[in-house]
Amino acid sequence: MAAITTSDIKNGITIKLDEGLYTIIEFQHVKPGKGGAFVRTKLRNLRTGAVIERTFRAEERLEQAIIDKRDTQFLYRDGEDYIFMDQTTFDQVPVRSATLGEAANFLVETGRAMLVSYEDEVIGVELPASVELTVTDTEPGVQGDRVSGARKPATLQTGFVVQVPLFVGPGETIKVDTRTGEYMTRA
């Protein structure tokens, strides 16, 4: 592990603290008129996604964590495990559903994902900004019901339920934003 000081901090750097692995979201060097300088940071826990604020003394040494990102393809689900294939080595990597979190709602077979790992442990997954999924079940649109902006629930092929406009029917393919879980457009 690389040791860095607070003067080396940049947005996006991952550091290892006693509480776990954190990515720096924001930082601010502060030099008050009285007393020593310090660095105020906002950190996101890589495992839980929780955001905390932490203050470090100037020139305090931190442990930088080296994060590995691998381009993978989702193959299939095996009980609680999701099986991914590394695109360069063709190794199969099992990932627990708890590690994936909300990302499991957007995974379809042969879909691409970036597995984020630290010391051979998969700690998360990064998906494309949007994915195309097929609507498996939704109420039919009623003739004459044309209220502007009206929405109805639709179940997607992964089992995820999203609010869609009234004109979307079963069997249609839609684009869903993976960051917010919202309908974007028809594909």
N, C-alpha and C positions, 0 to 999 in steps of 0.2 A: 504494500500500500504506500502511496505517495503521501508524504506529509506536506501540507500547505499552511500558510499563515493567513490571517484574516485579510491581509492586503492582496492576496491572490484570488479572493472570492469573486466569482462571476455568476450570473444567472445560468441555471442549467447544470451546474456542477453538483455531483453527488458526494455527500460526505457521510462518514460513519460516526455516529455518536453512541453513547451507552444505551440509548433508548431504541436504536435501530438505524436504518438507512434513510437519509433524507436528501431531497433535491432542493436546491436553493431557488426559490421563486423570485424573491426580491431581496435587495440588500441596500443599506445606506451607511456610509461612513460618517460618523458624527464626532466633531471636535468641539466640545463645549468650551466656554471661556475659562472655566475653572475645572480642574481635574483632568484625568487621562482620557484619551480618545477611545471610542468603542465602535462596534459595528452592530447595527440592528438588522435582523434578518427575518424573513418569512420562509418557513421550510415545509415541504410536503413529504409525509411519510410514504415511502414507496410501496410498502405492504398494505397499509390501511387507507391511504389517501387523505388522512387527516392533516390539516394545516395548523402549524404552531408558529408562534413568534419566539425568537430567542436572541439574546444579546451576548456578544462576545467581546472580550477586551481586545484592544489593538495589539497586533502581532501575536495573538494567541495561536498556538499550533493546532491544526485540525487534521484528521485522517481522511484523505480523499479515497472514495471507493471507486474502483474501476468496474464499470457496468458494461456487460457484453450484450449486443443486440444481434439477433440472428433472424434472417428472413426465412419464414417457414410457411408451410401449407397445411391447413387443417384437413386431416384424413377422415377420422370417425370418432365416435364416442364409445367408450368401453366402461360402462358402469358410472363411477364418479370421475373417471379420468377422461380427458380429451387428448387424443393422440395427434401430434403434429409431426411433420417431416421436414428436417432441415434441407433447404434448397441447394446447399453446396456439398454436404457430406452424405445426404440421403439417410441420415440416422433418424430413427423414430424417437420422439421425446414425449413421454406422458406428462400431462399437467393436470393437477387437481382442480376441480370446479371451483373450490374456494379461492384459489389463486387467480382465476380468471375474473371472478366477480360479475359485473354487469356486461362484460365483453362476451360472455357466453350467449347472450340474447341475440347476437349478430353473427355468430359463426355458422357458416354453411359448409358442407363438404366441398373440398377443393378451393376454399377461400384462403386468401393470403393474410398473414399476420406477422408482426415482429415480436418474437419472444425476448423479454428483457430478463437477463440472468446475472447473478452475482455469486461468484465462487461455485459454479456448477449447480446453483439452486435457481429455478425459475421463480421470479418474484412478481412478474406481471406480463401483460401483453399490450401491444399497441396495434390498433386496427386502422384501416384507412378512414378518412373523414366521413365517407358514406359507403353504404353497401346496398345492393339490390336484392330484395327479398320478395317472395311470392305471397300474396294474400290467400290464406286457406279458408277463412270463414269471416263473413261480415253480413250485416243486415242489408237487404237490397234497398236501393234508393227509391223513395216513394215519389211517384209522379206528382208534380205540383209543389213539392217541398223544396223550394229553392232559396231558402234563407241564406243570405250572404255569410260565408264563413262558418256555416254549420258543420259539425264534425260528428263522426260515429266511431265506435271501437271496431278494430279489425285485428284478427289473430293472424300472425305471420307463420311461415313454415317452421320457424324455430320455436314457436309457442309464445313468443313475445306479443303483447297487445299494444297497439299504437292507435292514436286518434287520426282518422283520415277524413277527407272531404266526402260528401254524400255520393258523388259520382263514381267512387272507387268500388269495384265489385270483386267477388271471389275469382281467383285465377289470374288476376292482374299482377304485374310486377311493379313494385314501387321502390323508390330510393328513400333510405332512412339515414338520418344523421346519427353516427355512432357516438358522438360526444353528448348529445342531448336526448337521443331516443325519439326524436320527432320525425314525422312525415315531411319529406322535402318536395317530391314530385313523382309523377308516373315515369317509369323507365321505358 
